[in-house]
Every structure is written in structure tokens, then in C-alpha cells.
Amino acid sequence: MKNKLVYLASIGAGLEYYDFVVCGLLAGYLAKAFFPQTDPMVASLQAFGLFSLGYFTRPLGGIIFGHLGDRYGRRAVFLWSMILMAIATLSMGLLPTHFQLGGLATLGLILLRALQGIAFGAELPGVMTFLMEHGSAKTRSFHGGVMLAGVSAGALLASGLLFFLAHFFSDPLMQRWGWRLPFLVGGALAVVAYTIRTSLPETPLFLQAQTTRLRWPVCHLMKQFPLRILMGVGVAMLSASLCMFQISLPVFLHQVYGFETSDVYLAITFSFMWAVLILPVVGRGVDRVGRAKLLMYLSILLAVSCFAIFTLLNNKNFISLLCFILLLQSFTCAAQCASLPLLAELFPTPVRLSGTAFCYNTVHLLASLLPILLGQWISWFGNMQHFYLVFIGLSLIVFCSAVWAHFNVLHPNSSPSQFQP
């Protein structure tokens, strides 16, 4: 596959991810602007509920755009999802606050966030399907790593811009109008991404499978591949949960451990820089080891090390904070490079985009509840120290799903006794 296609698809994915993730990073400001409460924790939980709404509507977007992508082509999905994202993000930056428009402003924000979720429901599954159908099995995780590096660059842009604003703008100024700037920038970037994607060609595998197109791909998917759907949700659980957990950190690390918000944004910015650097390298390594095997090893490693990782926060200094976030980001990178290409491999071409999108968005819907669970956990225990138990449970789910996928889908003729690490 020409590298140009990988880079163009990756740039578009990164710009669209910027639009989607900035809402979570601005949760503290959105809470005060659209959910006025006397208790800041209640307002924050409401804002994270708004953030989760984007993930609740993503499965709907995955079903709609998955159907369209399997019926009419991957390229058309790229273009229409980007148009919808541009409209929603730009409108969020122009929306009056609760103090200006009352409950209508809050309702408008909810509807726009829902539209963002529908648009993004086709993004990463669509890009991964696109890259898989243009490439070979030996390079899928590498191409996925390059794409995810583009996504991390989009998150890096969002985090870096917020660090800049938090550092140079006073908190009252940010609350008054500064929070709008990232949304306005995001709307402009979505227009740029749309322009880039107009040059992308349709995938050869989709063109070859035109004679086997299904009228209702999602219905065929549910009837013929229910077990593979469960596998897909399981193998993607770890990467989705780690992503959601990191997005919620700016609020909770400030409220619970007293870290400065600007320090948390800076550490997150460094972690995204780290991700951009290592993702292609990690992807190349995953291609050598095997996607299912890598997930098995990774889930075991996280289960035995997460207690020590969470203990770093007790030191309450920037170096410990940075180490904590960098370690989480490293696990996230490895899990993503393995799970995303594996999702696309679980399903045949006629239902590939529908299957990949359904699994990916369903697992992110579930993972989007993690910030709410974390907020409740903190209200019970007063800290995040024992939250590592949640990640041990998630690691067990991923390990079992990866073993199942390895022996029943990827290598159905092998047995556990033949498995050689």
C-alpha cells in the first residue's frame, strides 16, 4: 500500500479525534457554563455524563455509517462523517451558555454532543477497515500504529492548546469565553480534514466484493457472527478503558490529589508526544509477535503492575505524575495497536465495517462510564488508590477474549497445547 494513503487517512483521523476529545478535556469549564451547581463534584459528574453521551450515540453512528460503508463504500463514509463533525464542533464553540439561554443552552449542548458521537462512530473503525483493505496482514498493526499516531497527534494538539490556554489565560477568562476557542479551532480543522479525504480512493477489497454486497449488513452480522462480536468487545476493552480513564484525569487529579490543572495538561501533552513517537514502532513489533498473543501478554503485565503504577500518585509531585501518565499511555499504545487491526480481522469484507464499528463503539460506550464510576469511587474512598482493582478485572476479560480469538478465529486448527509463546 502506498504510504501516502496511510498518512492521509491518519491526518484526517487525528483532526476528527481532536474535535471529539476536546469536550472531555474541557469538562471542568463546561460544567460551570452549562450545569451550574453549588457542588463542583456534582457539576463535574454531569459534564462527564455529557461526555459519555457522545459514546452512547457512537453505536448508532457505527450502525448507520457501517451499513452505508458496507453497502456503498468506505470513502463515502469518510466524507459524510467529517461534514457532520465539522457542523457539530463549530456550533458548540458558538453556543450560548446556561446563563445566557437557560436550559435551552444545555439542551443544545447535549444535542450537539450526540451529533459528534454519531459522526465519530464511523471514524476509527472506518479508517482501520480502510487501511486493512489496502494493506497486507504483515503490516496491519504498523499501519494501525501510524494511524493511531495521527490520532494521538490530534489529542496532542487538543491537550497542548488547553495547556497554553490554562497557562496564559486566567481561570475567569477561560470560564467566560476562552473555552470556546478549542471548539472553533476544531471546526476549522474538520474542514481541512474533509478536503484531505476527498483524494482518498476506494479500497480494492470492497470493489472486489461488490457482487456479494448484502442488503442489510448489520442484520447478517448479528445472525451469523454473535460470538465474534463478543470477542471483539472483549479484545478492545482494555484500550478503550485506558483512553477513557486518561481523559478524565485533569478533573480528578486536581480535585483529589491537588495537582495543578496546568501540570496535568502538560503531563498529558508529554504523554501524547510519547505516543506519537512509539506507536509506529509498537505496531511493527505487534506485527511480529501477533495481535492476539500481544494482548495476552499485555493483560498479564498490567494486572501485576497496576498497583505499583497507582501508588505513584501518592508522591504528589510532577515527576511521579508524569511517570504515572506515561506508563498508562504506553499500555494504551500497545493495546490499541493490537486490538484495532484484530477487530477488522474478525469479520469478512461484506460486514467488516459494520462489525468493526459495532464492537469498537459498543466497548467505548461501556468504557465511557469509567469517569462516572471513578467519581463515585472517589466519593466512597476519598482517593484513586484502589481503583487498580478495576483494571485487574478488565485485564482478565481481555486475556480470555484474546485466547478465544487466537484459537477459534485466527488459528482455528491450533490448540492450546500447540501454542508457543
N, C-alpha and C positions, 0 to 999 in steps of 0.2 A: 504494500500500500504506500502511496506517495506520502511523504512526511507532511506535505502541505495540507492534506486533508485532516491529519491528526491535529495539527496546530490550529487550523481554522475552527474546527469543532471545539477544541479546548478553549480557545479565546471566547467563543460565544457562551460556552457553559460557565466560564468564570464570571463573565459580566452578568449573566442571569442569576448566578448564585449570590453575587453581591446584592442584587435587588431583594432577594428572598431573606438573606440572613441579617440584613441591617435592622429589620424590625425587632429581632431578638436582642441585638446588642444595644438598641435604644429603649429597651423595656422600661428602664427606670424613668426616663423622661416621658414616654408615652403614658405611663401610669398616672403621672401628675396632670398631664394635659387632657386625658380622656376618661380617667377613672378617679376623680377626686375623692380621697378618703382621709380620715384622720389617722388611721393606722397605715404606715408605709408598707408593711409586710402584706397587708390585705390588698393594697393597690398594686403591689408588685406581682402578687399571685394572679390578679385579674389581668394584668398586662401579659403575663406568661400564658394565661388562658387564651388571650388573643393570638399570641404566637403559636400556640398549639392548634388554633383554628385553621391556620394555614396548612397544617399537616392533616387535619381531619378532612379538608376538601381535596387534598392531593390524590387520594384514591379515586375520587370522582374524575379528576383531571386525567389520571392514569387510564381509567376505563374509557373515557371519551377519546382521548388522543391515541391510546393504544389501539382502539378499534379503527380509528382513521388511519393510523400508521400501518397497520397490518392490511388494511383494505386498499389504501390509496398511495402509500409510500412514506418513507421516513422523512424525506426532505420537506414535504408539506407540513408535517407536524412541527418541525423546527421553526418554520416561519410563523405559523399562526400562534404558537405558544409564546414566541417572543413579542409579537404585537400586543397580546393580552397582558403580558408582564409589564411592558412599557406604559400602557394606559393606567394600570393599577398603581404602579410605583410613583409615577408623576402626580397622580391625583392625591396620593397620601401626603406628598410634600406640600400640596396646596390646600389641604383640608382645614377648615376652621376647627378650633378646639372646643372642648365642652363648655368653657367659659364664654365662648362667643356664640355657639349654636345649641347648647344644651345637649339633650340626649340624642338629637339627630346627628351630631358630630360623632358620637360614639358608635351609633349605628352605621354611619358612613364608613368609619374606620374598619368595622367588623366586615362589611361587605367587600371592601377593597382588599382586605387581607384574605378573604375567601377566594377572590379572583386571582390573587397571587398564588395561592395554593393550587388552584386548578391549572394555572399556566405552568407552574413548576413541576406538576405531577408528571409531565412528559419529558422534562429536561434531561436529567442524568440517565434514566433508563433509555431514552431515545438516543442520546449520544453514545452510550455503551453499546447499544444494538447497532448503531451506525458504524462504530469502529470495529466491532466484531465481524460484521458482514463485509467489511472492506479488507480485513486483515487475515492472518493465519493463526492457528492455535498456539504456535510457538512465541507469538509476540503480543497476545491479547492483554496480559497483565502489564506489559511495558507500555502499550498504547493507552491502557486504562490509567496507568501511573502518570503519563504525560497529560491526559485529560484532567485527572484529579489535581495535578499541579496547577493547571489553569483555573480550576475551581478554587483551590487554595489561594491563588493569586487574587481572585475576586474577593475572597474573605479577607485577605491581607489588605486589599485596598479599603474595604469597609472598616476593618479594625484600625488601620493606620489613619484614616480620615477622622475616626472618632477619637483616637488618641490626640491628634492635632487639635481638634475642636475642644476636647476636655482640658488640654494644656493651655491653650491660648484664649479660650472664651471662659468667662466667669460662669458659675452654675446658674445664676438668674438669667443671664443672657442666653445660655443654652436652652433653658426651660422656656424662655419667651419665644425665640424663633430659630435658634441655632440647630435644633433637632431636625428642622425641615431640610437643611442643606444636603444631608446624605441621600434623602429620597429624591430630591431634584436632580442631583448628580446621577443617581441610579436610573431615572427616567431617560436622561440623555444617553447613558451608556447602553440602554436597551435598544435605542435606535441605531447605535453603532453596531451592536451585535446582529441586528436584523440585516443590516447592509452586508456584513461579512458573510452571513449564511446564504444569501442569495446566490453565491458562487459554488455552493456545495452540490455535487452530483448525487443521484440516487444510488443505492447500494446494488452491487451485481447480484447478490443472493436474492434480494427481493424481486429484481427483474426476472431472474430465472424461475422464481416460484409463482409467477403470475397465473399460470394455469391451475394452481392449487389454492388460490385465494378462497377464503371462507366468507360466507355472508355475515356470520356473527362470530368473530374470533373469540370473544370473551366467553360466550356460551360453550363453545367447543373446548376452551381451556378448562372451564370448571368441570365439565363432564369427563374429559379424558386425562387430566393431569392434576387431580386434587392432592396427591401425595407430593408431587414436585412443588406445588405451591407451598405446602408446609415446609419442605426442605428449604425453599428459597427464603421464606420468612425467617427460618432458624439461622441460616448461614449469614444473613445480613443483620442480625440482631445486635451484634457487638459493635460494628462500625456505626450503626445508627444511634445507639445509646451513648457512645463516646462523643459523637458530634453534638447531640442534644445537651449532654452534660457540660461540655465546654462552652456552649453558647450561653448557658445560664450563670456562668461563673462571675461575670462582672458585678451582678447584683448581690449574690450570696457571699462572695468573698469579702465584699465591702461591709455588708451588714453583720456578718458573723465573726469574721476574723480581723476586721478593722483595716484591711488593706486599702490604700488609696485607689480610687477608681481609675485614675490615670496610670498607676502602676500595673493594674490588672490588664488594662487595654494594651499597655506596652508589652507585657509578657505574652499576651495572646498574639500581638503583632509579630514578635520574635518567633513564636511557635508556627505561625503561618509561613514565615520566611524559611524556617527549617523544613516545613512540609514541601514547599516548592522545590527545595534542593534535593530532598531524599526520595520523593515519590517515584520519579523515573527509575532510580537505582533500585528501590524496593520492588517495583514492578518487574524489572529484569530478573531479580532474584526469585520472585514468586513464579515466573515462567519456568525457571529451572527446577524448583522444589516441587511445584504442583499446588494448585489453588486450594483444594480440599485439605491436603496434608498441612499446608501452612496454617490454615485456620485451626486445625487440631493442635499444633504446637503452640500457636499464639494464645489460644484459650487457656491452655495449661499454664503458660508463663504468666499471664495476667492473674489467674486465680491465686498463684503462690506469691505474687509480688505486690498485689494491690494494697495490702495492709501497710507495707512499708512506704508505698507511694503517698497514701493519705496522711501518714504520720508527718510528712514533710511540712504540712501546713501549720503544725504546732509551733514551728520555729518563728513564724510571723515576720520573716524578712524577705526582701525581694529575691535573693538568690534561691531560697527554698521555694518561693512562689514560681519562679522561672523553671526550676527543675521539675516541679510538680506538673506544670502545664506542658513542658517539652516531652516528658515521659508519656503523658496521656496522648499527645499528638503523634508520637512515634507508634504507639499501639494502634491509633486510628488509621494512620497511613498504611500499615501492614494489613489491617483488616479490610480496608477499602480496596486495595489492590487485588486482594484475593476474592472478596465476596462479589464485587460488581461484575467482573467477567464471568464468574461462576454462575451468577443468576442468568445471564444471557445464554450460557451453555446448557442450561437445564431444559430449554424449550426449543422446539423446531421452528423453522422460519415462518410458517403461516400464523403462528400465535406468539412469536418471540417477543415482540414489543408489548403485547397485551400481558403476557406472563411476567416479563421483567418489570414492567411498570406496576402491575398489581402487587407483586411481592415487595418491591422496593418501597412503594408508597404506604402499604399496609404496615410494614415494620417501622417506618418513620412516624406513622400515626401513633403507634404504640409507644415509641420512644419519646415522642413529644410530650408525653405525660410525665416524663422523668423530672423536669424542673418543678412541676407541681408536687410530685412525690418528695423531691428534695426539700421544698419549702415546708411541707408538712413534717418531714423527718426532723428538720431543724427546730420546729416548734415543739416537738416531743423531747428531743435530746439536747438541744442547745448548741450543737455543732455538727460537722460533717464527718467526724472521725469514723463512725461505724457504718457509714454509707458504702464502704468497700464490700460489705456482705451482699449488696445488690449486684455488684459486678462479678462476684464469685458465682452467683446464681445464673447470670447471663452467660458467663464463660461455659458453664455446664451445658446450657441449651445449644450454644454454638458448636461445642465439641461433638455432641450427639448428632446434630444436623450435618456436620461436615463428614463424620464417619458414614452416615446414611447415604449422603450424596456420593461419596467416593466409591462405595461398594455396590450401590444399586443403580447409579446413573452413569457416572464417568467410567467406571471399570466394573461392569456387571458380571463379568466372568471370573473376577478375582474373589478371594475370600480373605477374612481377617488373618488367617494363618499364613497367607501368601504376602501379606503387607510388609514391605521392607522400608523402614524409615531411611 
